[in-house]
Amino acid sequence: MKPDPGHAEAAALRDYVETVAELLRVEPAASWSEPGSPSAAYIALADRHAGRLLMLQWAADSGWCLAVEPDGAEEPSVLVRWPEPARPPAAVVARRVHQALTEAAPYGKGSIHEPDSR
């Protein structure tokens, strides 16, 4: 029996997203990925902005963005986008997120964590 041709793509995407989560010190269980057209991913962050939790979202056609978790049916409020490259190395994503969180809370407010240096 041949393996599903999409299995390798799904596993690679899952590993990529879980690596980003790990570098941000987020449990892999707080992330998901969905291969498809376009592929998508999500990582729940413990950090807050204006009292609301933050999320990291990725789509193959638009790259990564840091956003405020939506309340109910509203759209996520995007704080910053990184469209290029659409799928940078996991360490680059972690650095960008850390930098954005540091700039948003320069005086240590919130729960900002230095990402691992992988």
C-alpha positions in Angstrom: 0.0 0.0 0.0 1.4 3.4 -1.0 1.3 6.2 1.6 -0.9 9.1 1.0 1.1 11.6 -1.2 -0.1 14.5 1.0 1.1 12.8 4.2 4.7 14.0 3.8 3.5 17.6 3.2 1.2 17.5 6.2 3.9 16.1 8.4 6.5 18.7 7.3 4.0 21.5 7.9 3.1 20.1 11.3 6.8 19.8 12.2 7.5 23.4 11.0 4.6 24.9 13.1 5.5 22.9 16.2 9.1 24.0 15.9 8.0 27.7 15.7 5.7 27.0 18.8 8.6 25.4 20.7 10.9 28.3 19.9 8.3 30.6 21.3 8.0 28.3 24.4 4.5 27.3 23.5 3.3 23.7 23.9 2.7 22.0 20.6 -0.8 21.3 21.7 -1.5 25.0 21.5 -0.9 24.9 17.7 -2.5 23.4 14.6 -1.7 23.1 11.0 -3.9 22.2 8.0 -2.4 21.3 4.6 -4.5 22.4 1.7 -5.0 25.1 -0.8 -3.8 27.3 0.8 -2.2 25.5 3.8 -2.8 27.3 7.1 -1.5 27.2 10.7 -2.2 28.7 14.1 -0.3 29.1 17.4 -2.0 30.4 20.6 0.3 32.7 22.5 0.1 33.5 26.3 1.0 37.1 25.6 -1.7 39.8 25.8 -2.4 43.0 24.0 -5.0 45.4 25.5 -6.1 42.6 27.8 -6.7 40.1 25.0 -4.7 37.0 24.1 -2.5 37.0 21.0 -2.2 34.5 18.3 0.2 33.7 15.5 -1.4 32.8 12.2 0.1 31.5 8.9 -1.2 30.9 5.4 0.8 29.7 2.5 -0.4 32.5 0.3 0.1 35.4 2.8 2.8 34.4 5.3 2.7 34.9 9.1 0.9 37.5 11.1 0.6 38.4 14.8 -2.9 39.2 15.8 -5.3 39.7 18.7 -7.5 36.6 19.3 -11.0 37.4 18.0 -14.0 37.5 20.3 -16.8 35.4 18.8 -17.4 35.9 15.1 -15.1 39.0 14.7 -12.0 38.8 12.6 -8.6 38.7 14.3 -7.1 42.2 14.7 -3.7 42.0 13.0 -0.9 43.8 14.7 1.9 43.0 12.3 2.3 40.9 9.1 5.4 39.2 7.7 4.3 38.1 4.2 7.8 37.6 2.8 9.1 35.0 2.6 5.9 33.1 3.1 7.6 30.3 5.0 10.8 31.5 6.6 12.9 29.4 8.9 11.2 28.8 12.3 14.0 30.7 14.1 13.3 33.8 11.9 9.6 33.6 12.8 10.4 33.3 16.5 12.7 36.3 16.4 10.2 38.4 14.5 7.5 37.6 17.1 9.8 38.3 20.0 10.8 41.6 18.5 7.2 42.6 17.9 6.2 41.7 21.5 9.2 43.6 22.9 8.3 46.7 20.9 4.7 46.4 22.0 5.7 46.2 25.7 9.1 47.7 26.1 8.9 48.0 29.9 8.4 44.4 30.7 4.6 44.4 30.9 2.9 41.2 29.8 4.5 37.8 29.4 7.2 38.3 26.9 9.7 35.5 26.5 13.0 35.4 24.7 12.8 32.7 22.1 15.3 29.8 22.0 18.3 30.5 19.8 17.9 27.7 17.4 
